[in-house]
């Protein structure tokens, strides 16, 4: 995973601030977790997106 342990902890802390009902809803599916991350952890999502794009570009260019 492209996150540092500190970034992963930041996501966990953000989620822990949500109500128990909201946490359950967020964890209900990959889609709901992704939607929540996009809404609440923008800089982390941006980093993951950039890393994924770099990997894709390297593969397409045969690197």
C-alpha positions as CSV (number, residue, x, y, z in Angstrom):
1,X,0.0,0.0,0.0
2,X,1.2,3.5,-0.8
3,X,0.2,5.0,2.6
4,X,2.7,5.6,5.3
5,X,1.8,4.2,8.7
6,X,1.1,7.8,9.8
7,X,-1.4,8.3,6.9
8,X,-3.1,5.1,7.7
9,X,-3.5,6.1,11.3
10,X,-4.9,9.5,10.2
11,X,-7.6,7.7,8.2
12,X,-8.4,5.5,11.2
13,X,-8.6,8.6,13.4
14,X,-10.9,10.3,10.9
15,X,-13.2,7.3,10.9
16,X,-13.2,6.9,14.6
17,X,-14.7,10.4,14.9
18,X,-17.8,9.2,13.1
19,X,-20.7,7.8,15.0
20,X,-20.9,4.1,15.5
21,X,-23.8,3.9,13.0
22,X,-21.8,5.9,10.4
23,X,-18.7,3.8,10.9
24,X,-20.8,0.7,10.3
25,X,-22.3,2.2,7.1
26,X,-18.8,3.2,5.8
27,X,-17.4,-0.2,6.4
28,X,-20.4,-2.0,4.8
29,X,-18.8,-2.1,1.4
30,X,-15.7,-1.1,-0.6
31,X,-17.9,1.5,-2.5
32,X,-19.1,3.1,0.7
33,X,-15.6,3.3,2.1
34,X,-14.3,4.8,-1.1
35,X,-17.0,7.4,-1.1
36,X,-16.3,8.3,2.5
37,X,-12.6,8.5,1.8
38,X,-13.1,10.8,-1.1
39,X,-15.3,13.1,1.1
40,X,-13.1,13.0,4.2
41,X,-9.5,12.2,3.3
42,X,-8.9,14.1,0.0
43,X,-5.1,14.5,0.3
44,X,-4.7,10.8,1.0
45,X,-6.9,9.8,-1.9
46,X,-5.0,12.2,-4.2
47,X,-1.7,10.5,-3.2
48,X,-3.1,7.0,-3.8
49,X,-4.4,8.2,-7.2
50,X,-1.1,9.6,-8.2
51,X,0.7,6.4,-7.2
52,X,-1.7,4.2,-9.0
53,X,-1.4,6.4,-12.2
54,X,2.4,6.2,-12.0
55,X,2.3,2.4,-11.8
56,X,-0.1,2.3,-14.7
57,X,2.1,4.6,-16.8
58,X,5.2,2.5,-16.0
59,X,3.4,-0.6,-17.1
60,X,2.2,0.9,-20.3
61,X,5.7,2.2,-21.1
62,X,7.2,-1.2,-20.2
63,X,9.3,0.1,-17.3
